Amino acid sequence: MPVIKRYSGVAIAFHWLVAAGIVANVTLAWVWPHLADASVRPAIDTHKSIGITVLGLAVMRLLWRLTHRPPALPTSYQRWEITASHATHILLYALIFAMPLSGWIMDSAWKDAATHPMQLFGLIGWPRIGIVMRLDPATRDHVHDLFGAAHVWLSYLLYGLFGLHVAGALKHQWLDREPELQRMLPGRPYRK
């Protein structure tokens, strides 16, 4: 029985850590409007911390990806499926960077940013973007609103691409009977 061509352990760890961070942040964004007032700010601060962590993981993941070739896709995949897969992954990478960056810019333009320092998980001071904080108040408010709206719209795009990513993997796994999930699941190598 041939061994299934899997991603490296490092690539698998980055994939699932980034995915877990994104799911946690989406959950926090959906939940905090329903929290008691005293719990909203801690939830938002945790959302920011996770977002910055996802950004750091995304940088490391991209560097790993650029220096480590992923396993080849199974030869049974159609050309359009390969093209769709590559396009979806490129757009997901772009969003994984754009989401935390737009949030960081929005947070740096927040009118109370100077009086409410950002702490990474309440442990380490995290800087805001100085050039954004030094904008005149009207421009800063405009940047806050603009990047806040972008952050929301990018999240909708992320939901759609995430759905396509999962649907594609499940299609290959269940309909095509290809061991697609085993390529990215942690654990020992699988055999066909």
Salt bridges, closest charged atoms under 4 A:
ASP45 OD1 - ARG41 NH1 3.61
GLU81 OE2 - LYS171 NZ 2.61
ASP107 OD1 - LYS48 NZ 2.52
ASP107 OD2 - ARG128 NE 2.57
ASP112 OD2 - LYS111 NZ 3.29
ASP145 OD1 - HIS144 ND1 3.44
ASP176 OD2 - LYS171 NZ 2.63
ASP176 OD2 - HIS172 ND1 2.91
GLU178 OE1 - LYS192 NZ 3.72
GLU180 OE2 - ARG183 NE 3.48
